[in-house]
């Protein structure tokens, strides 16, 4: 299984560097907001403090919000014994301290996701369509993929990425409002050329920063999917289980999960929206790597 371990390490490194880019963008936005308001370091401190407070709130309540938004309902072992047995078995294989809670979305689409803040406070969610259409080995492959997200703390990473995007969008909004409502209050002694340059840079950041932040978030999401696929194979020792599951998911005539939205799309094992043409911009703005490429990598393991 050397390929899968190499895949995990490579994607962990890439995700780490992408988070550095995320924090650099957040710091620059805070400095620019502070510079416009008269104190660059004050802006930086405010942005960091707000990010910490917002992250703390999302850290403890984000999972419950996600479960509510997606319409996921808790289920018992008596209702879905096969699901619980699969989750319990893979929990032991992954060495997790606590068995993740099981939730089900009543939807014909074939999909699943994991959420929570850490392995001790996690949940695995599957659609009824997934359980109806997949055989035992295929369901095990999907659950192993989601268990890998929990084991590798991907659930926390993606929650943090979403929080950082939210903070950057808020700072962008503050900066734009500062230009609109406070642009005329700058000192008349300011150098006109410097002021024009400052305004241009500030406007460019205010407009482009949310766009860049979203691209970084989506890129992190795609990299984590490859890593989770690879790690799932180390749990099941059977790459074709997940590969065949992804083939069925790819062939789903109605992949739309009714309660999914752009804020939760990156959590699912496959995009919960209807398929679009596979062009350059589709790949760049996708929450997931091409499913054909994921299947190909699994077939080569």
C-alpha positions in Angstrom: 0.0 0.0 0.0 3.0 2.3 -0.6 1.0 4.4 -3.1 -1.7 5.3 -0.6 0.7 6.4 2.1 2.6 8.5 -0.4 -0.7 10.1 -1.5 -1.6 11.0 2.1 1.8 12.6 2.9 1.8 14.6 -0.4 -1.7 15.9 0.1 -1.0 16.8 3.8 2.0 18.9 2.7 0.0 20.7 0.0 -2.9 21.4 2.4 -0.4 22.9 4.9 1.1 25.3 2.3 -2.4 26.3 1.2 -3.3 27.2 4.8 -0.2 29.4 5.0 -1.6 31.2 1.9 -5.0 31.5 3.7 -3.5 33.1 6.8 -1.3 35.4 4.7 -4.3 36.6 2.9 -6.2 37.2 6.2 -3.2 39.1 7.6 -2.9 41.3 4.5 -6.7 42.1 4.6 -6.4 43.0 8.2 -3.5 45.3 7.6 -5.2 47.0 4.7 -8.4 47.6 6.7 -6.3 49.0 9.6 -4.3 51.2 7.2 -7.4 52.7 5.8 -8.8 53.3 9.3 -5.5 54.8 10.6 -3.8 52.0 12.4 -2.5 49.0 10.4 -1.6 46.8 13.4 -5.0 47.6 15.0 -6.7 46.2 11.9 -4.5 43.1 12.0 -5.2 42.5 15.6 -9.0 43.0 15.1 -9.1 40.6 12.2 -7.2 37.9 14.2 -9.3 38.3 17.3 -12.5 38.1 15.3 -11.2 35.0 13.5 -10.4 33.4 16.8 -13.9 34.2 18.3 -15.7 33.1 15.2 -13.6 29.9 15.0 -14.4 29.1 18.6 -18.1 29.4 18.0 -18.0 27.3 14.9 -15.7 24.8 16.5 -18.4 23.9 19.1 -21.6 24.5 17.1 -20.6 24.1 13.5 -21.3 20.3 13.3 -24.8 20.6 14.7 -25.5 23.4 12.2 -24.3 21.3 9.3 -26.5 18.3 10.4 -29.5 20.6 10.7 -29.0 22.3 7.3 -28.6 19.0 5.5 -31.7 17.4 7.0 -29.7 14.6 8.6 -31.6 12.6 11.3 -30.0 10.4 14.0 -30.8 6.7 13.6 -30.5 3.6 15.8 -28.8 0.3 15.3 -32.2 -1.4 15.2 -33.2 0.7 12.2 -30.0 0.3 10.2 -27.9 -2.6 11.7 -25.7 -3.0 8.6 -24.7 0.7 8.7 -23.9 0.5 12.4 -21.9 -2.7 12.0 -19.9 -1.2 9.2 -19.1 2.0 11.2 -18.2 0.0 14.3 -15.9 -2.3 12.4 -14.1 0.5 10.6 -13.8 2.5 13.9 -11.7 -0.4 15.3 -9.6 -0.6 12.1 -9.0 3.2 12.2 -8.1 3.1 15.9 -10.6 5.8 16.8 -11.4 6.3 20.5 -15.2 6.6 20.0 -17.6 5.2 17.4 -18.9 8.1 15.3 -22.7 8.8 15.5 -24.7 7.7 12.6 -27.1 9.9 10.7 -29.3 9.4 7.6 -30.6 11.8 5.0 -33.8 10.6 3.4 -32.8 11.2 -0.2 -32.5 9.0 -3.3 -29.1 10.5 -4.3 -26.0 8.4 -3.6 -23.9 10.4 -1.2 -22.3 10.6 2.3 -20.2 12.9 4.4 -18.5 13.2 7.8 -18.6 16.1 10.2 -17.5 17.0 13.7 -14.6 18.8 15.5 -12.5 15.7 16.3 -12.6 11.9 16.4 -14.3 12.0 19.8 -17.1 14.3 18.6 -17.8 13.1 15.0 -20.7 11.8 12.9 -21.0 9.9 9.6 -24.0 10.8 7.4 -25.3 8.7 4.5 -28.3 9.0 2.2 -31.0 6.3 2.0 -30.2 6.1 -1.7 -26.6 5.1 -1.0 -27.6 2.3 1.4 -30.1 1.0 -1.1 -27.8 0.9 -4.2 -24.4 -0.2 -2.8 -23.4 -3.7 -1.8 -21.6 -4.5 1.4 -18.0 -3.9 0.1 -19.0 -0.7 -1.7 -20.7 0.7 1.4 -17.6 -0.3 3.4 -15.4 1.7 1.0 -17.5 4.8 1.3 -17.7 4.6 5.1 -13.9 4.0 5.2 -13.4 7.2 3.1 -15.5 9.2 5.6 -13.8 7.5 8.6 -10.5 8.7 7.0 -11.7 12.3 7.1 -12.4 11.8 10.8 -9.1 10.0 11.5 -7.0 12.6 9.7 -8.9 15.6 11.2 -10.1 16.7 7.8 -13.4 17.5 9.4 -11.7 20.2 11.5 -9.5 21.4 8.6 -12.5 22.0 6.3 -14.4 23.7 9.1 -11.5 26.0 9.7 -11.2 26.7 6.0 -14.9 27.7 5.9 -14.4 30.0 8.9 -11.4 31.7 7.3 -13.4 32.3 4.1 -16.1 33.9 6.2 -13.7 36.2 8.0 -12.1 37.3 4.7 -15.4 38.0 3.1 -16.4 40.1 6.2 -13.1 42.1 6.1 -13.7 42.6 2.4 -17.1 44.0 3.1 -15.7 46.3 5.8 -13.1 47.6 3.4 -15.6 48.3 0.6 -17.9 50.1 3.0 -14.9 52.2 4.3 -14.3 53.3 0.7 -17.9 54.1 0.1 -18.7 55.9 3.3 -15.3 57.1 4.6 -13.3 57.9 1.5 -13.7 61.6 1.9 -12.6 61.8 5.5 -8.9 61.3 4.8 -6.6 64.3 5.5 -6.2 66.9 2.8 -2.5 66.8 3.4 -2.2 63.3 2.0 -0.2 62.9 -1.1 -2.7 62.5 -4.0 -0.6 59.9 -5.8 -0.2 57.7 -2.7 -3.8 58.0 -1.9 -4.8 56.9 -5.4 -2.4 53.9 -5.2 -3.8 53.0 -1.8 -7.4 53.2 -3.1 -6.6 51.0 -6.1 -4.8 48.4 -4.0 -7.6 48.4 -1.4 -10.3 48.1 -3.9 -8.5 45.2 -5.7 -8.1 43.4 -2.4 -11.7 44.0 -1.4 -12.9 42.5 -4.7 -10.4 39.7 -5.2 -9.8 38.5 -1.7 -13.1 36.6 -1.3 -12.6 35.1 -4.7 -9.0 34.0 -3.9 -10.1 32.6 -0.5 -12.8 30.5 -2.1 -10.3 29.1 -4.6 -7.9 28.1 -1.8 -10.8 26.5 0.2 -11.9 24.5 -2.9 -8.3 23.4 -3.6 -7.9 22.2 0.0 -11.2 20.3 -0.3 -10.0 18.5 -3.5 -6.7 17.6 -2.0 -8.3 16.1 1.1 -10.6 13.9 -1.1 -7.6 12.2 -2.8 -6.0 11.7 0.6 -9.1 10.2 2.1 -9.5 7.8 -0.8 -5.9 6.6 -0.3 -6.3 6.2 3.4 -9.6 4.3 3.0 -7.8 1.6 1.2 -5.4 1.1 4.1 -8.5 0.5 6.3 -10.4 -1.9 4.0 -7.4 -3.4 2.1 -9.7 -3.5 -0.9 -9.4 -0.6 -3.4 -12.2 -1.9 -5.7 -14.8 -1.5 -3.0 -14.5 2.3 -3.0 -13.7 2.4 -6.7 -17.0 0.5 -7.6 -18.9 2.7 -5.2 -17.6 5.8 -6.9 -18.6 4.3 -10.3 -22.2 3.9 -9.1 -22.2 7.4 -7.6 -20.8 8.8 -10.9 -23.6 7.0 -12.8 -26.4 8.3 -10.5 -29.0 9.9 -12.8 -30.1 12.3 -10.1 -27.1 13.2 -7.9 -28.8 16.3 -6.4 -29.0 16.2 -2.6 -32.1 18.3 -1.9 -30.8 20.1 1.3 -27.2 20.5 0.1 -25.9 24.0 -0.6 -22.6 25.7 -1.5 -21.6 26.0 2.2 -21.8 22.2 2.8 -21.0 20.8 -0.7 -17.3 20.3 0.1 -18.2 17.8 2.8 -19.8 15.2 0.6 -17.9 12.3 -0.9 -19.0 13.5 -4.4 -20.5 16.8 -5.5 -24.2 16.9 -4.4 -25.2 19.0 -7.4 -26.1 18.1 -10.9 -23.2 17.5 -13.2 -21.8 20.2 -15.4 -19.6 20.0 -18.5 -16.0 19.2 -17.5 -14.1 22.3 -18.6 -11.3 24.3 -17.1 -13.4 26.6 -15.0 -15.6 23.7 -13.8 -12.5 22.0 -12.4 -11.1 25.1 -10.8 -14.4 25.9 -9.0 -15.3 22.3 -8.1 -15.4 21.1 -4.5 -14.2 17.7 -5.7 -11.5 16.3 -8.1 -12.9 14.5 -11.2 -14.4 11.3 -10.0 -12.8 9.5 -13.0 -9.4 10.5 -11.8 -10.2 9.2 -8.3 -11.3 5.9 -9.7 -8.2 5.6 -11.8 -5.9 6.1 -8.8 -7.8 3.5 -6.8 -7.6 1.0 -9.7 -3.8 1.5 -9.7 -3.4 0.6 -6.1 
